Amino acid sequence: MPRRHLPPLTSLRAFEAAARHLNFERAGDELAVTASAVGQQVKSLETWLRRPLFVRLPSKGVALTGIGQRYAASIAQLLDQLDEATARALRPDTSNVLTVSTMPSFALSWLIPRLGSLKERHPELEVRISVSLSLTDFTREDVDVAVRYGRGTYQGLRSELLMEENFFPVCSASLLNDPARPLRQPADLRHHTLLHEIAEGIPDYVTWVQWLALAGVDDIDASHGPRFSHTFLALQAASSGQGIALATSALIGDYLDAGRLVRPFPHQVKSSHQYYVVCPEASADRPAIAAFRNWIRDEAAAHLDQH
């Protein structure tokens, strides 16, 4: 690895504060030093970079140069990341606070309804749920564990299969007994409105077009029908009789058990991606993380037994 060519951190802190305030005196107040000291640190950084970062104004104020503006924006982000990384490093290994990141639909339909079980098993854990469609960057985000949807290969992370996912049609029971619009096999979907999920950012997510092709149905136009940004929205529309949704074994929630939705036929398609619980190797055995990992694997196994 090549040697890093980095300026002094003290100079960077002084420059970033001065760039935010556009005033050396206010920057000095923030850093508990004099305005002269800030000016000296900024001058030292300009000398190190061989570039002017500020234009000194006749009114004793300062303005950023073009390169100063760009450098300040980058430095601010890096200092924020350093602050977050330091906070994580200072957190004791025995901390019972746990931040879990996952996708919105998985959090709503699967994880959150089971948190009561986690509390019963580990009352000492304080869990914080964060939702995002983006992959977690453990080096920059204050996240301890993530549930990811993918192939399970994540460099530098411990990855454990949580559950496989199958896709199948679901609808309101009220749609099953209409002789004018039968619904007994995949080909009968031509008689009904297809409800779609907009799965942006989710790799290889099974859509109606893919599902019908894999089910051997090639004469249905699957380009029409209402579209929803999340699985739970499509399922809600289906439960109110608005059409047929494409559900997944992981995200169906209690719709089937409660009778709000039914499977009109048993046909299903296995996804090429599955759900994994992942965390950095370095922290995987931290007591709170290990407890969560064991609990969520047990919950996933129980879910599979029920379905």
C-alpha positions as CSV (number, residue, x, y, z in Angstrom):
1,M,0.0,0.0,0.0
2,P,1.5,3.4,-1.0
3,R,2.4,5.9,1.8
4,R,-0.4,8.4,2.3
5,H,0.4,12.0,1.6
6,L,-1.8,13.8,4.1
7,P,-1.6,17.3,5.5
8,P,-1.7,17.9,9.3
9,L,-5.1,17.3,10.9
10,T,-4.9,20.5,13.0
11,S,-4.6,22.5,9.8
12,L,-7.5,20.7,8.2
13,R,-9.7,21.3,11.2
14,A,-8.8,25.0,11.3
15,F,-9.4,25.4,7.5
16,E,-12.8,23.5,7.6
17,A,-14.1,25.7,10.5
18,A,-12.9,28.9,8.8
19,A,-14.5,27.8,5.5
20,R,-17.8,27.2,7.2
21,H,-17.8,30.5,9.1
22,L,-15.9,32.5,6.5
23,N,-14.4,34.2,9.5
24,F,-11.2,33.3,11.4
25,E,-12.4,34.8,14.7
26,R,-15.6,32.7,14.8
27,A,-13.6,29.6,13.7
28,G,-11.2,30.3,16.6
29,D,-14.1,30.5,19.0
30,E,-15.3,27.1,17.9
31,L,-11.9,25.5,18.2
32,A,-11.0,27.4,21.4
33,V,-8.0,29.1,19.8
34,T,-7.3,32.7,18.7
35,A,-8.1,34.0,15.2
36,S,-4.4,34.4,14.7
37,A,-3.8,30.8,15.4
38,V,-6.5,29.8,12.8
39,G,-4.9,32.1,10.3
40,Q,-1.5,30.5,10.9
41,Q,-2.9,27.0,10.5
42,V,-4.7,28.0,7.2
43,K,-1.5,29.6,5.9
44,S,0.4,26.4,6.8
45,L,-2.1,24.3,4.9
46,E,-1.9,26.7,1.8
47,T,1.9,26.4,1.9
48,W,1.6,22.6,2.2
49,L,-0.8,22.4,-0.8
50,R,0.9,25.2,-2.7
51,R,-2.5,26.5,-3.5
52,P,-4.4,29.6,-2.1
53,L,-7.6,28.5,-0.3
54,F,-8.9,31.9,0.8
55,V,-8.9,35.4,-0.6
56,R,-8.3,38.0,2.1
57,L,-10.8,40.8,1.8
58,P,-10.1,44.5,2.6
59,S,-12.9,44.3,5.2
60,K,-10.8,41.8,7.1
61,G,-13.2,39.0,6.0
62,V,-12.2,36.1,3.8
63,A,-13.7,34.3,0.8
64,L,-13.0,30.9,-0.5
65,T,-11.1,30.4,-3.8
66,G,-12.5,27.9,-6.3
67,I,-10.2,25.2,-5.1
68,G,-10.9,26.2,-1.5
69,Q,-14.7,25.7,-2.0
70,R,-14.1,22.2,-3.5
71,Y,-11.6,21.2,-0.9
72,A,-13.8,22.5,2.0
73,A,-16.7,20.4,0.8
74,S,-14.6,17.2,0.7
75,I,-12.9,17.9,4.0
76,A,-16.2,18.4,5.7
77,Q,-17.4,15.0,4.6
78,L,-14.2,13.3,5.7
79,L,-14.2,15.0,9.1
80,D,-17.9,13.9,9.6
81,Q,-16.8,10.3,8.7
82,L,-13.9,10.5,11.1
83,D,-16.2,11.7,13.9
84,E,-18.6,8.8,13.3
85,A,-15.7,6.3,13.1
86,T,-14.3,7.6,16.4
87,A,-17.7,7.4,18.1
88,R,-18.0,3.7,17.0
89,A,-14.4,3.0,18.2
90,L,-15.2,4.5,21.6
91,R,-18.3,2.4,22.0
92,P,-17.5,-0.4,24.5
93,D,-17.7,-4.0,23.2
94,T,-20.1,-4.7,25.9
95,S,-22.6,-2.0,24.6
96,N,-26.1,-3.4,24.3
97,V,-27.2,-0.8,21.8
98,L,-27.6,-2.4,18.3
99,T,-28.3,-0.6,15.0
100,V,-29.8,-2.9,12.4
101,S,-30.2,-1.8,8.8
102,T,-32.5,-3.5,6.2
103,M,-34.9,-2.7,3.4
104,P,-38.3,-1.0,4.2
105,S,-40.5,-3.9,3.2
106,F,-38.5,-6.5,5.1
107,A,-38.5,-4.3,8.2
108,L,-42.3,-3.7,8.1
109,S,-43.4,-7.2,7.0
110,W,-40.9,-9.5,8.7
111,L,-38.5,-7.9,11.2
112,I,-40.6,-5.4,13.2
113,P,-43.5,-7.9,14.0
114,R,-40.9,-10.2,15.6
115,L,-39.0,-7.7,17.7
116,G,-41.2,-8.6,20.7
117,S,-39.7,-12.1,20.6
118,L,-36.2,-10.5,20.6
119,K,-37.1,-8.4,23.6
120,E,-38.4,-11.5,25.5
121,R,-35.2,-13.4,24.7
122,H,-32.8,-10.5,25.2
123,P,-34.4,-7.8,27.3
124,E,-31.0,-6.2,27.7
125,L,-30.7,-5.3,24.0
126,E,-31.7,-1.9,22.8
127,V,-32.3,-2.2,19.1
128,R,-32.5,0.6,16.6
129,I,-34.0,-0.2,13.1
130,S,-32.7,1.8,10.1
131,V,-34.2,1.3,6.7
132,S,-32.6,1.9,3.3
133,L,-32.5,0.4,-0.2
134,S,-28.8,1.0,-0.4
135,L,-26.1,-1.5,0.7
136,T,-24.7,-0.7,4.1
137,D,-21.2,0.7,4.2
138,F,-20.1,-0.4,7.6
139,T,-16.9,1.7,7.4
140,R,-18.9,4.9,7.2
141,E,-22.3,4.2,8.7
142,D,-23.2,3.7,12.3
143,V,-24.7,0.2,11.7
144,D,-23.8,-3.0,13.5
145,V,-25.8,-5.6,11.5
146,A,-27.6,-5.6,8.2
147,V,-30.1,-7.9,6.5
148,R,-29.2,-7.9,2.8
149,Y,-30.9,-9.3,-0.3
150,G,-28.3,-10.7,-2.7
151,R,-26.0,-13.7,-3.3
152,G,-24.3,-13.7,0.1
153,T,-20.7,-12.8,-1.1
154,Y,-19.6,-9.6,0.6
155,Q,-15.9,-9.0,1.0
156,G,-14.7,-8.5,4.6
157,L,-18.2,-9.3,6.0
158,R,-19.5,-12.4,7.8
159,S,-22.5,-13.4,5.8
160,E,-25.0,-16.1,6.9
161,L,-28.0,-17.3,4.9
162,L,-31.2,-16.2,6.6
163,M,-33.9,-17.5,4.3
164,E,-34.5,-18.4,0.7
165,E,-37.2,-16.5,-1.2
166,N,-40.0,-17.8,-3.5
167,F,-42.4,-15.6,-5.4
168,F,-46.1,-16.5,-5.9
169,P,-49.4,-14.8,-6.8
170,V,-51.8,-13.8,-4.1
171,C,-55.2,-12.1,-4.1
172,S,-58.3,-11.5,-2.2
173,A,-60.5,-14.6,-1.7
174,S,-63.3,-12.6,-3.3
175,L,-61.7,-13.1,-6.7
176,L,-61.6,-16.9,-6.6
177,N,-65.3,-17.7,-7.3
178,D,-66.0,-15.6,-10.3
179,P,-67.0,-18.0,-13.2
180,A,-66.5,-15.2,-15.7
181,R,-62.9,-14.7,-14.6
182,P,-61.5,-18.1,-13.4
183,L,-58.3,-18.2,-11.4
184,R,-57.1,-21.8,-11.1
185,Q,-53.8,-21.8,-12.9
186,P,-51.2,-19.3,-14.1
187,A,-52.7,-18.9,-17.5
188,D,-55.9,-17.5,-15.9
189,L,-54.0,-14.4,-14.8
190,R,-54.9,-12.9,-18.2
191,H,-58.4,-12.3,-16.8
192,H,-57.2,-10.1,-13.9
193,T,-55.3,-6.9,-13.1
194,L,-51.7,-7.4,-12.2
195,L,-50.3,-5.3,-9.4
196,H,-46.6,-4.4,-9.7
197,E,-43.9,-3.5,-7.3
198,I,-41.3,-0.9,-8.4
199,A,-38.1,-2.7,-7.2
200,E,-35.5,-0.1,-8.0
201,G,-32.1,-0.8,-6.5
202,I,-32.9,-4.5,-5.7
203,P,-30.8,-6.8,-7.9
204,D,-32.6,-9.4,-10.1
205,Y,-35.9,-8.9,-8.3
206,V,-38.6,-11.2,-9.9
207,T,-41.2,-9.2,-11.7
208,W,-44.4,-10.3,-13.3
209,V,-42.7,-10.6,-16.7
210,Q,-40.0,-12.9,-15.3
211,W,-42.5,-14.9,-13.2
212,L,-44.8,-15.6,-16.1
213,A,-42.0,-16.6,-18.3
214,L,-40.6,-19.0,-15.7
215,A,-44.1,-20.4,-15.1
216,G,-44.4,-21.2,-18.8
217,V,-47.0,-18.5,-19.6
218,D,-46.0,-16.4,-22.7
219,D,-49.3,-14.9,-23.9
220,I,-50.0,-12.4,-21.2
221,D,-49.0,-8.7,-21.5
222,A,-47.5,-7.9,-18.1
223,S,-46.7,-4.3,-18.9
224,H,-50.0,-2.9,-17.5
225,G,-51.4,-2.5,-14.1
226,P,-50.9,-0.2,-11.0
227,R,-47.4,0.1,-9.6
228,F,-46.3,0.5,-6.0
229,S,-43.0,1.6,-4.5
230,H,-43.0,-1.1,-1.8
231,T,-44.2,-4.7,-1.4
232,F,-46.6,-4.0,1.5
233,L,-48.4,-1.4,-0.7
234,A,-49.0,-3.9,-3.4
235,L,-50.2,-6.5,-0.8
236,Q,-52.6,-4.0,0.7
237,A,-54.0,-3.3,-2.8
238,A,-54.4,-7.0,-3.4
239,S,-56.2,-7.6,-0.1
240,S,-58.8,-5.0,-1.0
241,G,-59.6,-6.8,-4.2
242,Q,-57.8,-4.5,-6.7
243,G,-55.9,-7.3,-8.5
244,I,-53.3,-10.0,-8.2
245,A,-50.0,-9.2,-6.4
246,L,-46.7,-11.0,-6.7
247,A,-45.8,-11.9,-3.1
248,T,-42.7,-13.4,-1.6
249,S,-42.3,-16.0,1.1
250,A,-40.2,-13.5,3.2
251,L,-42.5,-10.5,2.8
252,I,-46.0,-11.9,2.9
253,G,-46.3,-11.1,6.6
254,D,-49.5,-12.4,8.3
255,Y,-51.7,-11.8,5.2
256,L,-52.1,-15.5,4.5
257,D,-52.5,-16.6,8.1
258,A,-55.1,-13.9,8.8
259,G,-57.0,-14.8,5.6
260,R,-56.6,-11.3,4.1
261,L,-54.9,-12.9,1.1
262,V,-54.9,-16.4,-0.5
263,R,-52.8,-18.2,-3.0
264,P,-55.0,-19.1,-5.9
265,F,-52.7,-21.9,-7.1
266,P,-49.4,-23.4,-5.6
267,H,-47.1,-22.3,-8.5
268,Q,-44.0,-20.4,-7.3
269,V,-40.7,-19.3,-8.6
270,K,-37.5,-19.3,-6.6
271,S,-35.5,-16.1,-6.6
272,S,-31.8,-16.0,-7.6
273,H,-31.2,-13.8,-4.6
274,Q,-31.8,-14.6,-0.9
275,Y,-31.8,-12.9,2.4
276,Y,-28.5,-12.8,4.4
277,V,-27.6,-11.4,7.8
278,V,-24.2,-9.7,7.5
279,C,-21.8,-7.8,9.8
280,P,-18.1,-7.0,9.8
281,E,-15.9,-10.0,10.7
282,A,-14.2,-7.9,13.3
283,S,-17.3,-7.3,15.3
284,A,-19.3,-10.5,14.5
285,D,-18.7,-12.1,17.9
286,R,-19.5,-9.0,20.0
287,P,-22.0,-10.2,22.5
288,A,-24.9,-8.0,21.4
289,I,-24.3,-8.8,17.7
290,A,-23.9,-12.5,18.3
291,A,-27.1,-12.5,20.3
292,F,-29.0,-10.8,17.5
293,R,-27.6,-13.1,14.8
294,N,-28.6,-16.2,16.8
295,W,-32.0,-14.9,17.4
296,I,-32.8,-13.8,13.8
297,R,-31.5,-17.2,12.4
298,D,-33.9,-19.0,14.8
299,E,-36.8,-16.8,13.8
300,A,-36.1,-17.4,10.1
301,A,-36.0,-21.2,10.7
302,A,-39.3,-21.0,12.6
303,H,-40.8,-19.0,9.7
304,L,-39.7,-21.6,7.2
305,D,-41.3,-24.4,9.3
306,Q,-44.6,-22.5,9.3
307,H,-44.6,-22.0,5.5
